[in-house]
Amino acid sequence: MCDNCPFDRKGQGVHLRQSLGRGRWAEILAHLRADGHFQCHKTTDFDDDGEAKRNTGLLCAGSLEWQMKRLGHHGQLARIMASFK
């Protein structure tokens, strides 16, 4: 997990999470619960509209940890990637 991961329960990550737009954190968690994934904010390129570009960035370690703790498994993309070892 990076030093300011929004999934961290303390430090800079909390501030980053609280700076998200209204309802955004709930959207992220709902997507993770629905077998989705979340890209690390430090490794993702954004377009002019602030949207993440397709196929860029690494999966967020904090989101993977969150899914494992709460759901007992990682999202579909992480499971697919793990099968290519």
URSULZI-V611290 format. One record per residue. N is the residue number from 1. SS is DSSP state (alpha for helix, beta for strand, coil for the rest). PHI is phi in whole degrees, 0 to 359 (none if undefined). NEAR is the number of other C-alpha atoms within 10 Angstrom. Layout:
N:SS:PHI:NEAR + N:SS:PHI:NEAR
This chain:
1:coil:none:15 + 2:coil:285:15 + 3:coil:292:10 + 4:coil:229:18 + 5:coil:295:23 + 6:coil:294:25 + 7:coil:271:20 + 8:coil:286:19 + 9:coil:271:12 + 10:coil:214:12 + 11:coil:71:12 + 12:alpha:296:15 + 13:alpha:298:18 + 14:alpha:297:15 + 15:alpha:298:15 + 16:alpha:298:14 + 17:alpha:299:17 + 18:alpha:289:13 + 19:coil:277:12 + 20:coil:293:11 + 21:coil:299:8 + 22:coil:306:9 + 23:coil:85:8 + 24:alpha:295:13 + 25:alpha:297:16 + 26:alpha:297:10 + 27:alpha:297:11 + 28:alpha:299:15 + 29:alpha:295:16 + 30:alpha:298:12 + 31:alpha:296:14 + 32:alpha:294:20 + 33:alpha:295:16 + 34:coil:269:11 + 35:coil:75:16 + 36:coil:272:17 + 37:coil:221:21 + 38:coil:221:19 + 39:beta:275:18 + 40:coil:297:19 + 41:coil:294:17 + 42:coil:277:12 + 43:coil:242:12 + 44:coil:254:16 + 45:coil:269:14 + 46:beta:244:14 + 47:coil:276:9 + 48:coil:297:7 + 49:coil:271:6 + 50:coil:84:8 + 51:coil:269:10 + 52:beta:293:15 + 53:coil:288:12 + 54:coil:294:10 + 55:coil:59:9 + 56:coil:236:13 + 57:coil:85:17 + 58:coil:262:13 + 59:beta:290:17 + 60:coil:288:21 + 61:alpha:297:16 + 62:alpha:296:18 + 63:alpha:291:25 + 64:alpha:295:20 + 65:alpha:296:16 + 66:alpha:301:19 + 67:alpha:297:20 + 68:alpha:295:13 + 69:alpha:293:11 + 70:alpha:265:10 + 71:alpha:249:13 + 72:coil:84:10 + 73:coil:200:15 + 74:coil:273:22 + 75:coil:292:21 + 76:alpha:303:14 + 77:alpha:298:14 + 78:alpha:297:15 + 79:alpha:293:12 + 80:alpha:296:11 + 81:alpha:298:9 + 82:alpha:295:9 + 83:coil:287:8 + 84:coil:267:6 + 85:coil:297:5
